[in-house]
Amino acid sequence: MGLQRWVVAVESAWDRRRLRRAASRTPAHFRIEPYIGHGGPAGVVVRGRVLDNPLAGEAVEDESVRAAVRRTVRHFLTDELPGVPLRVTVGDASVDAVTDGEGYFLVRVPASPSSLSSPWTSGVVALAGDYRGVTSAQGQVEVRVPAGAARFGVVSDVDDTILQTGVQRVLRMVVQTFAGSALTRTPFPGAAELYRDLAAGVNPVFYVSSSPWNLHSFLLAFLRHRDFPIGPVLLRDLLGTAAGREQKHDRIREILDLHPDLRFVLIGDSGEHDPQIYADIGREHPDRVLAVYIREVRLDPGDGRVEKVTDAWDSDVPFVLAADSDAVRRHAAGLGLL
């Protein structure tokens, strides 16, 4: 049995024991946590999770490393609630849902375009019945709705694309993840300015990452603190069930599907799988991709992994390996994207 399968098995056994012990008690901190949704002519997608945990505190200036670690650990030590009946309402439509074994829900709401306001539409995720003694609760969901004036959309990775993470240095990445905060983590120079100029106040930006959903609030706070354009942050559950563990390809395909009138700029990095993923998307949708930008972050730039993808690239769409944000800016300006 591989390490990940072993971890999943251990977690599943722990969850079964926890749920047996908790089945008879009313959740003390019942909380519906919707993530930022997005929608357009093809409907609206809303995700979220239901937990029995109080909200973690926000980062403050000059806090201790211990406080930062304690807050991050609280994001991961979740008491998720399965089988919770929900009703998700956005615009003129409502859809019922039930949380899965890890407390996640994912629904597609068939709201008519005329009932959605741009750039944001507010919706509600509400408890739709009694759950272990809880009879009333709700959370507000914000849905990104691109305006008709949008020229294109941006799909961007997060770790080592806008946020300096060091994914290839595992120990360093773990230390930074747990000991840092939204106020102390560092973006790449020029990245926020580049993204604001690409967004131009109207073009939507979607952040798609393989980071766990536990970091959603942290990443959203980081984007706000560093003045990046706010948009859906689509993550995944590394060990859990289907609703939270979608592959990156599928999350990008969802974006293209929900926004059929938009073409897209894809931005990632060379550290892991972005070059191949974006190449796959470009081949599947040759008329929907304006450009692919890959930030060079490899420890060994001569390993040939990116070059293997670019050498096989048979499209007229630019596929650019960029040293920094300025290199992306110069090329994007030449294409008229800025």
C-alpha positions as CSV (number, residue, x, y, z in Angstrom):
1,M,0.0,0.0,0.0
2,G,1.4,3.4,-1.0
3,L,2.0,6.1,1.5
4,Q,-1.0,8.2,0.4
5,R,-3.3,5.2,0.5
6,W,-2.1,4.4,4.0
7,V,-2.7,8.0,5.2
8,V,-6.2,7.9,3.6
9,A,-6.9,4.6,5.4
10,V,-5.7,6.0,8.8
11,E,-7.7,9.2,8.3
12,S,-10.9,7.2,7.3
13,A,-10.6,5.1,10.4
14,W,-10.1,8.1,12.6
15,D,-13.1,9.9,11.0
16,R,-15.3,6.8,11.6
17,R,-14.3,6.7,15.3
18,R,-14.8,10.4,15.7
19,L,-18.2,10.3,14.0
20,R,-19.4,7.4,16.2
21,R,-18.4,9.4,19.3
22,A,-20.0,12.6,18.0
23,A,-23.2,11.2,16.5
24,S,-25.3,11.8,19.6
25,R,-24.2,15.4,20.4
26,T,-25.1,18.7,18.9
27,P,-22.2,20.4,17.1
28,A,-20.9,23.2,19.3
29,H,-19.5,25.3,16.5
30,F,-21.7,24.4,13.4
31,R,-20.4,26.4,10.5
32,I,-21.2,26.6,6.8
33,E,-18.1,27.8,5.0
34,P,-18.9,28.6,1.3
35,Y,-15.9,29.3,-1.0
36,I,-16.0,32.0,-3.7
37,G,-18.1,30.7,-6.6
38,H,-18.3,31.7,-10.2
39,G,-20.9,31.7,-12.9
40,G,-22.2,33.1,-16.2
41,P,-24.4,32.0,-19.1
42,A,-23.9,28.3,-18.3
43,G,-24.9,28.6,-14.7
44,V,-23.2,29.0,-11.3
45,V,-20.8,26.6,-9.4
46,V,-20.7,26.8,-5.6
47,R,-18.4,24.9,-3.4
48,G,-17.9,24.8,0.4
49,R,-17.6,22.8,3.5
50,V,-19.6,22.3,6.7
51,L,-17.5,22.1,9.9
52,D,-17.8,22.0,13.7
53,N,-15.0,24.4,14.3
54,P,-14.8,28.0,15.4
55,L,-13.3,30.4,12.9
56,A,-9.5,30.7,13.1
57,G,-8.3,34.2,14.1
58,E,-6.8,36.6,11.5
59,A,-3.1,37.3,11.3
60,V,-1.9,40.4,13.0
61,E,1.3,42.5,12.5
62,D,4.3,41.3,14.5
63,E,2.7,38.2,15.9
64,S,4.9,35.4,17.1
65,V,5.8,32.3,15.1
66,R,4.0,30.2,17.7
67,A,0.7,32.2,17.1
68,A,1.1,31.7,13.3
69,V,1.7,28.0,13.7
70,R,-1.2,27.6,16.0
71,R,-3.6,29.3,13.6
72,T,-2.4,27.3,10.6
73,V,-2.7,24.0,12.5
74,R,-6.3,25.0,13.3
75,H,-7.0,25.2,9.6
76,F,-6.0,21.5,9.3
77,L,-7.5,20.0,12.4
78,T,-11.0,20.2,11.2
79,D,-14.1,18.5,12.5
80,E,-15.9,18.0,9.2
81,L,-19.7,17.2,9.2
82,P,-21.0,14.7,6.6
83,G,-24.6,14.2,5.5
84,V,-25.6,17.8,6.2
85,P,-28.7,18.8,4.1
86,L,-28.2,22.2,2.4
87,R,-30.1,24.5,0.1
88,V,-27.9,26.7,-2.2
89,T,-29.6,29.8,-3.6
90,V,-28.0,32.1,-6.2
91,G,-30.0,34.5,-8.4
92,D,-33.4,33.0,-9.3
93,A,-32.5,29.4,-8.6
94,S,-32.0,27.0,-5.7
95,V,-30.4,23.6,-5.5
96,D,-30.4,21.1,-2.7
97,A,-27.2,19.3,-1.7
98,V,-25.8,17.0,1.0
99,T,-22.2,17.2,2.3
100,D,-20.0,14.3,1.5
101,G,-17.9,12.2,3.9
102,E,-15.4,15.1,4.3
103,G,-18.0,17.8,4.8
104,Y,-17.7,19.2,1.3
105,F,-20.4,20.2,-1.1
106,L,-20.3,21.1,-4.8
107,V,-23.4,22.2,-6.7
108,R,-24.2,23.7,-10.1
109,V,-27.0,26.2,-9.8
110,P,-29.0,26.9,-13.0
111,A,-29.4,30.6,-12.3
112,S,-30.5,32.6,-15.4
113,P,-28.0,35.2,-16.6
114,S,-30.5,38.0,-16.1
115,S,-30.6,37.2,-12.4
116,L,-26.9,37.6,-11.9
117,S,-25.2,40.9,-11.3
118,S,-21.6,41.7,-12.4
119,P,-18.9,41.7,-11.1
120,W,-20.4,39.9,-8.0
121,T,-23.6,38.3,-7.0
122,S,-24.4,37.3,-3.5
123,G,-26.1,34.0,-2.7
124,V,-27.0,31.9,0.4
125,V,-26.1,28.4,1.5
126,A,-28.6,27.5,4.2
127,L,-29.2,24.4,6.4
128,A,-32.2,22.6,4.8
129,G,-33.3,20.5,7.8
130,D,-32.4,19.4,11.3
131,Y,-28.9,18.2,11.7
132,R,-28.1,16.6,15.1
133,G,-30.1,19.3,16.9
134,V,-29.0,22.2,14.7
135,T,-32.1,23.6,12.9
136,S,-31.0,26.9,11.5
137,A,-27.7,28.2,10.0
138,Q,-26.5,29.8,6.8
139,G,-23.5,31.2,5.1
140,Q,-23.2,33.9,2.4
141,V,-21.4,33.0,-0.9
142,E,-20.0,35.5,-3.3
143,V,-20.1,34.6,-6.9
144,R,-17.8,36.1,-9.5
145,V,-19.8,37.0,-12.6
146,P,-17.7,38.4,-15.5
147,A,-19.1,41.5,-17.2
148,G,-19.9,41.6,-20.9
149,A,-17.0,44.1,-21.3
150,A,-14.4,41.5,-20.2
151,R,-11.9,40.9,-23.0
152,F,-10.5,37.7,-21.6
153,G,-10.0,35.8,-18.3
154,V,-6.8,34.7,-16.5
155,V,-6.3,31.3,-15.0
156,S,-3.3,31.3,-12.6
157,D,-1.6,28.8,-10.4
158,V,-0.6,30.1,-6.9
159,D,2.4,28.4,-5.3
160,D,5.6,29.5,-7.0
161,T,3.6,31.4,-9.6
162,I,2.5,34.4,-7.5
163,L,3.4,33.2,-4.0
164,Q,7.0,32.3,-3.2
165,T,6.7,28.8,-1.8
166,G,9.6,26.7,-2.8
167,V,7.5,23.6,-3.7
168,Q,10.7,21.8,-4.8
169,R,12.2,22.3,-1.3
170,V,9.7,20.3,0.7
171,L,11.0,21.1,4.2
172,R,11.2,24.8,3.4
173,M,7.7,24.8,2.0
174,V,6.3,23.1,5.1
175,V,8.0,25.6,7.4
176,Q,6.8,28.5,5.4
177,T,3.3,27.2,5.2
178,F,2.9,26.6,9.0
179,A,5.1,29.5,10.3
180,G,4.1,32.2,7.9
181,S,0.9,34.2,7.6
182,A,-1.1,36.2,5.0
183,L,0.8,39.3,6.2
184,T,4.3,37.8,6.1
185,R,4.3,35.5,3.0
186,T,6.0,37.0,0.0
187,P,4.7,37.4,-3.6
188,F,7.0,37.5,-6.5
189,P,8.2,41.0,-7.4
190,G,5.8,42.7,-9.8
191,A,3.3,39.9,-9.8
192,A,0.4,41.9,-8.1
193,E,0.9,44.8,-10.5
194,L,1.0,42.5,-13.5
195,Y,-2.2,40.8,-12.5
196,R,-4.0,44.1,-11.8
197,D,-3.0,45.3,-15.3
198,L,-4.2,42.1,-16.9
199,A,-7.5,42.3,-15.0
200,A,-7.9,46.0,-16.0
201,G,-10.7,46.3,-13.5
202,V,-13.0,44.0,-15.6
203,N,-11.2,40.8,-16.7
204,P,-11.8,38.0,-14.2
205,V,-8.9,36.1,-12.6
206,F,-9.3,32.5,-11.4
207,Y,-6.7,31.0,-9.1
208,V,-6.3,27.2,-9.5
209,S,-3.9,25.4,-7.2
210,S,-3.2,22.0,-5.8
211,S,-3.0,23.4,-2.3
212,P,-5.6,22.0,0.2
213,W,-8.9,23.6,0.8
214,N,-7.8,24.2,4.4
215,L,-5.7,27.1,3.1
216,H,-8.6,28.8,1.3
217,S,-9.0,31.6,3.9
218,F,-5.2,32.1,4.1
219,L,-4.8,32.4,0.4
220,L,-7.7,34.8,0.1
221,A,-6.3,37.0,2.9
222,F,-2.9,36.9,1.1
223,L,-4.5,38.1,-2.2
224,R,-6.3,40.9,-0.4
225,H,-3.3,42.0,1.6
226,R,-1.0,42.0,-1.4
227,D,-3.6,43.7,-3.6
228,F,-4.1,41.0,-6.2
229,P,-7.4,41.0,-8.1
230,I,-9.9,38.9,-6.1
231,G,-11.5,35.9,-7.8
232,P,-12.4,32.3,-7.1
233,V,-9.6,30.3,-5.4
234,L,-10.1,26.7,-6.6
235,L,-8.1,24.2,-4.4
236,R,-8.5,20.5,-3.7
237,D,-8.6,18.0,-0.8
238,L,-5.4,16.0,-0.9
239,L,-6.8,13.0,0.9
240,G,-10.5,13.3,0.9
241,T,-13.5,12.5,-1.2
242,A,-14.5,13.3,-4.8
243,A,-16.2,16.7,-4.1
244,G,-13.0,18.2,-2.8
245,R,-10.4,16.3,-4.8
246,E,-10.9,17.3,-8.4
247,Q,-7.9,17.3,-10.6
248,K,-6.5,20.6,-11.9
249,H,-7.5,19.8,-15.4
250,D,-11.1,19.4,-14.4
251,R,-11.2,22.7,-12.5
252,I,-9.8,24.6,-15.5
253,R,-12.2,22.8,-17.8
254,E,-15.0,23.9,-15.5
255,I,-13.9,27.6,-15.8
256,L,-13.9,27.4,-19.6
257,D,-17.3,25.6,-19.6
258,L,-19.0,28.2,-17.4
259,H,-17.6,31.1,-19.3
260,P,-17.9,30.1,-23.0
261,D,-17.7,33.7,-24.3
262,L,-14.2,34.3,-22.8
263,R,-10.7,33.4,-24.0
264,F,-8.0,32.9,-21.4
265,V,-4.4,33.6,-20.5
266,L,-2.9,30.7,-18.5
267,I,-0.1,31.4,-16.0
268,G,1.8,28.9,-14.0
269,D,5.4,27.8,-13.1
270,S,7.9,25.2,-14.1
271,G,8.2,23.6,-10.6
272,E,5.6,20.9,-11.1
273,H,3.0,20.0,-13.7
274,D,1.7,23.3,-15.0
275,P,3.4,23.2,-18.4
276,Q,1.9,19.8,-19.3
277,I,-1.6,20.7,-17.8
278,Y,-1.7,24.0,-19.8
279,A,-0.5,22.2,-23.0
280,D,-3.4,19.7,-22.6
281,I,-5.9,22.5,-22.1
282,G,-4.5,24.4,-25.1
283,R,-4.9,21.3,-27.3
284,E,-8.4,20.6,-26.1
285,H,-9.5,24.3,-26.6
286,P,-7.2,25.7,-29.3
287,D,-9.5,28.7,-29.9
288,R,-9.9,29.6,-26.2
289,V,-6.3,30.1,-25.1
290,L,-4.5,33.4,-25.9
291,A,-1.2,32.7,-24.3
292,V,0.6,30.4,-21.8
293,Y,3.2,31.9,-19.4
294,I,5.4,29.6,-17.3
295,R,7.5,31.2,-14.5
296,E,11.0,29.6,-14.4
297,V,11.5,28.3,-10.8
298,R,13.3,25.0,-11.3
299,L,16.2,24.1,-9.1
300,D,17.8,22.6,-12.3
301,P,16.6,24.7,-15.3
302,G,18.4,22.2,-17.6
303,D,16.3,19.2,-16.6
304,G,14.4,19.3,-19.8
305,R,10.9,18.9,-18.4
306,V,9.5,22.2,-19.7
307,E,11.4,21.9,-23.0
308,K,9.9,18.5,-23.6
309,V,6.5,20.2,-23.5
310,T,7.4,23.2,-25.5
311,D,9.2,21.2,-28.2
312,A,6.0,19.2,-28.7
313,W,3.8,22.3,-28.8
314,D,2.2,22.5,-32.2
315,S,0.0,25.5,-31.8
316,D,0.3,29.2,-32.8
317,V,-0.6,30.1,-29.3
318,P,2.5,31.6,-27.5
319,F,4.0,29.3,-24.9
320,V,6.5,31.4,-23.0
321,L,9.0,30.3,-20.4
322,A,9.5,33.6,-18.4
323,A,12.3,34.5,-16.0
324,D,10.1,36.9,-14.0
325,S,7.0,39.1,-14.0
326,D,8.6,41.7,-16.2
327,A,9.2,39.1,-18.9
328,V,5.6,38.2,-18.8
329,R,4.6,41.9,-18.9
330,R,6.7,42.7,-22.0
331,H,5.3,39.7,-23.9
332,A,1.7,40.3,-22.9
333,A,2.0,44.0,-23.8
334,G,3.3,42.9,-27.3
335,L,0.1,40.8,-27.7
336,G,-2.1,43.8,-26.7
337,L,-3.2,42.1,-23.5
338,L,-2.3,45.0,-21.3
